[in-house]
Amino acid sequence: MAITNRWTIRMKTQVNIMSKYQRTDGRDADGIRPMEAKVGVIPQADGSAMFKIGNTIAYAAVYGPRELYPRFLQNPETGILRCNYNMMPFSGAGDRVRPGANRRSKEISMVTENALRPVIDLHDCPNAVVDVFIELPQTDAGSRCAGITAAAMALADAGIAMRDMVSAIAVGRIGDGSYVDLSYEEEALEDYPVADIPMAFVNRTGEVTLLQMDGEVQTEGIMDALAKGREACKRIHALQTQALKNKFQGDTQ
Amino acid sequence: MGEQLLANKAIAVPGEEIARGMDFVPAAGTYRDKESILAARLGLVSTDNRLIKLIPLSGRYLPKRGDMIIGQVIDVQLSGWRIELNSAYTALLSMKEGTSEYIEKGADLRKYFDLGDWIGTKIINVTTQRLVDVSMRGPGLHKLSGGRIIKVNPSKVPRIIGKQGSMIGMIKNATNTKVVVGQNGVIWVSGKPGDEIRVLDVIRKIERESHKSGLTDVIKTYLGAPDAVGDGNYEQMDDQNEDTGEHHE
């Protein structure tokens, strides 16, 4: 047998030793941590939402469409979407997160933008910008997904033209099994090879608007994780819809 | 024969299926995907026969030709004034549209509208690039001196005006104030200070309770007003929608 990769050998042995991972918080493989969603949490903003998943909390505020300067950023064809992901200094597990943009947060801002742009239509407001600010007061893995989920609700709340909702979830591969919505503890397991796969789906069409990976996975692993993520996102979408309707409930008679 | 999945006046969330069947026609805020009519934004379902549209519940003001709005002068330029519209775009009020008076070459334009002045004006043109032109020519268009400004969400403007101006007419009569409501959600109120505060209070109440039916009667008792009929100053400016709200004075 020609096994060339040292890591593969390590993974195979480890998987054999402890093949069945048991989740410490008692969830089954496709269990999502307790979720909570609320729309309209920041009255001053044009649209806003809060999304909580386990210990991860994301707030999203939408401002705009509004004037965009500097002028070279303007697009005369369509309005642009600008996302900003930020972890608050006290949001980690005890160590202070240094405030301000860093390489990680810039990347997440970019993938968030890319995850949301396919559903929104800003052709009615050329040269303008829609700003989405995502703030995380507390993080425990899955923060970019929580941010995208909150941002989608905030954009809908702001009355932006959107053809569909976007929901996001991270699915992990621990050993040779898929586990939905890893906590930080699970993400950092040392006894198992762990891969984390954040993903976002357009609800109705099922298009994938975010797919990243941290770790090593086999092709079947990815396919299995995607299938599990899709199922989980259906549940998240139901919660998003409910939260949006709850805010505007008063607007029907 | 199609089937309507979301009732009239239900809230539709982006991407939600409102109706199914080729006999329905998608209008503002909705789109068709194969058999289905889907929501293209968040809004209130409103059906007119086979026509399905969404009434916005939130969102910023988008300039539309023919709208009566209230804006603020933010710049005095060589040949006109730059007007802030409470939207993503600003408007240009040209010298020609600003006044019917003859303006001497090199005259000081601040004589007519100065920086910070509020004006009740009308949008006469919007280009594809959203360059907006406004005009002061027309009935009821003038500088709004004194009084105070209130901003509300543009989606609430129709409720503040009421059918045929009934709500706003009643408020003006009951509080003895002058009120101008712009389509862009800017409201100007002028009267005795105490009366202005009453109007402000009642507008905030309408904003909060805009979902209730029979709101005009609720407000009538709230104000202790005698009768709710549209006042004579009412002018129909936008004939597309019967109750999208108009400009009043």
Interface residues (C-beta under 8 A of the other chain):
Chain A: D46 G47 G64 P65 R66 E67 P76 G79 V119 D121 D124 C125 P126 N127 A128 A156 D157 A158 G159 I160 A161 M162 R163 D164 M165 V202 N203 R204 Q240 T241 L244 K245 F248 Q249 G250 D251 T252 Q253
Chain B: K9 A10 I11 V13 P14 G15 E16 E17 G29 Y31 D33 L38 A40 R41 L42 G43 L44 P56 L57 S58 G59 R60 L62 A88 Y89 T90 T128 Q129 R130 S155 S210 H211 K212 S213
